[in-house]
């Protein structure tokens, strides 16, 4: 799977290991990720792509807000993870 803007990814390393984020932008070997709670869309975290695990899900980043992103990722960051590829927005 390819990581691109709008992908839902799981952090594989760092302080946020195991948490899900949305990719806001890609620049070279880096992805800018946000979760709407600790990292807002207007100040995403810069993280190497090799430290992210892609999922089959993606979100439309065109009209995404922090509140919408938090609500979408709530299902992923809860103990029971959703299965399969879905478009969330």
C-alpha positions as CSV (number, residue, x, y, z in Angstrom):
1,X,0.0,0.0,0.0
2,X,1.1,3.5,-0.8
3,X,1.0,6.3,1.7
4,X,-0.4,9.5,0.2
5,X,-2.3,12.6,1.4
6,X,-5.5,11.5,3.1
7,X,-4.3,8.1,4.1
8,X,-5.0,6.8,7.6
9,X,-1.8,5.5,9.1
10,X,-0.6,3.9,12.3
11,X,2.5,5.2,13.9
12,X,5.2,2.4,14.2
13,X,7.7,4.3,16.4
14,X,8.0,7.3,18.6
15,X,5.9,8.7,21.5
16,X,2.8,8.2,19.4
17,X,3.5,4.5,18.7
18,X,0.3,2.6,18.0
19,X,-1.9,5.6,17.5
20,X,-3.7,6.4,14.2
21,X,-3.3,9.6,12.3
22,X,-4.3,11.1,9.0
23,X,-1.6,12.2,6.5
24,X,-2.1,15.8,5.6
25,X,0.8,16.2,3.2
26,X,3.8,14.4,1.8
27,X,7.2,16.0,1.1
28,X,10.0,13.7,0.0
29,X,10.6,11.0,2.7
30,X,8.4,12.8,5.2
31,X,4.7,12.8,5.9
32,X,2.9,15.5,7.9
33,X,0.4,13.8,10.1
34,X,-2.4,15.0,12.4
35,X,-4.9,13.5,14.8
36,X,-7.1,16.6,15.5
37,X,-6.4,16.3,19.3
38,X,-2.6,16.4,20.1
39,X,-1.6,17.4,16.5
40,X,-3.9,19.8,14.8
41,X,-4.4,20.1,11.0
42,X,-2.8,23.5,10.9
43,X,0.3,22.3,12.8
44,X,0.9,18.7,11.7
45,X,3.8,16.5,12.9
46,X,6.6,15.8,10.5
47,X,7.4,12.1,10.5
48,X,9.4,9.8,8.3
49,X,7.3,7.6,6.1
50,X,9.2,4.5,7.1
51,X,7.9,5.0,10.7
52,X,4.3,4.8,9.5
53,X,2.2,1.7,8.7
54,X,-0.5,2.3,6.1
55,X,-4.1,1.1,6.4
56,X,-6.7,0.6,3.6
57,X,-8.7,3.6,4.8
58,X,-8.4,7.2,3.6
59,X,-10.2,10.5,4.3
60,X,-10.9,13.5,2.0
61,X,-8.7,16.3,3.3
62,X,-10.4,19.1,1.3
63,X,-12.9,20.2,4.0
64,X,-11.4,18.4,7.0
65,X,-11.6,20.0,10.4
66,X,-9.9,19.0,13.7
67,X,-13.3,17.9,15.1
68,X,-14.2,15.8,12.1
69,X,-10.7,14.2,12.2
70,X,-11.0,13.4,15.9
71,X,-14.4,11.8,15.4
72,X,-13.1,9.7,12.5
73,X,-10.0,8.5,14.3
74,X,-11.9,7.7,17.5
75,X,-12.9,4.3,16.0
76,X,-9.3,3.5,15.1
77,X,-7.8,4.5,18.4
78,X,-10.3,2.7,20.5
79,X,-9.6,-0.9,21.6
80,X,-11.7,-2.5,18.8
81,X,-10.2,-1.5,15.5
82,X,-12.3,-1.4,12.3
83,X,-11.4,-4.0,9.6
84,X,-11.2,-3.6,5.8
85,X,-10.8,-0.7,3.5
86,X,-13.2,2.1,3.8
87,X,-13.6,5.7,2.8
88,X,-14.4,7.7,5.9
89,X,-15.5,11.0,4.5
